[in-house]
Amino acid sequence: MKPQTVEKLVWVLLYGGIVLAALGYFVARGDENMGLVMQLGGGVAVAAGVLLIWLRSRMERR
């Protein structure tokens, strides 16, 4: 995978995960289970973004 592609994916995962987790917080007031699923999904996306940041730091520069 190209470093530029990884960088784009990092931003999508980080910001998308944060937005999803925040939406899950508000949805949980009406539907607790759906809110929890959204929060966990957002957390997983943020964790994947952080993992890709680490992976990108280990890639060779071209």
C-alpha positions in Angstrom: 0.0 0.0 0.0 1.3 3.4 -0.8 2.1 5.8 2.0 -0.3 8.4 0.6 -3.1 5.9 0.7 -2.4 5.0 4.3 -2.4 8.7 5.3 -5.8 9.2 3.7 -7.2 6.1 5.4 -5.8 7.3 8.8 -7.7 10.6 8.6 -10.9 8.9 7.5 -10.8 6.3 10.3 -9.9 8.8 13.0 -12.4 11.5 12.2 -15.1 9.0 11.1 -14.6 7.0 14.3 -14.8 10.1 16.5 -18.0 11.3 14.8 -19.6 7.8 15.1 -18.7 7.5 18.8 -20.1 11.0 19.5 -23.3 10.2 17.6 -23.6 6.9 19.5 -23.4 8.9 22.8 -26.5 10.9 21.8 -28.3 7.9 20.3 -27.8 6.0 23.5 -30.3 8.3 25.2 -33.1 6.9 23.0 -31.8 3.4 22.2 -29.2 2.2 24.6 -28.1 -0.9 22.5 -27.8 1.0 19.3 -25.8 3.7 21.0 -23.4 1.2 22.5 -22.9 -0.5 19.1 -22.1 2.9 17.5 -19.7 3.9 20.3 -17.9 0.6 20.1 -17.7 0.8 16.3 -16.3 4.4 16.5 -13.8 3.2 19.1 -12.6 0.4 16.9 -12.3 2.8 13.9 -10.2 5.2 16.0 -8.0 2.3 17.2 -7.5 1.2 13.6 -6.5 4.8 12.7 -3.9 4.9 15.5 -2.6 1.5 14.4 -2.2 2.8 10.9 -0.3 5.9 12.2 2.2 3.5 13.8 2.3 1.4 10.6 2.9 4.6 8.5 5.8 5.6 10.8 7.5 2.3 10.0 7.1 2.5 6.2 10.0 3.5 4.0 9.9 7.0 2.5 9.7 7.1 -1.3 
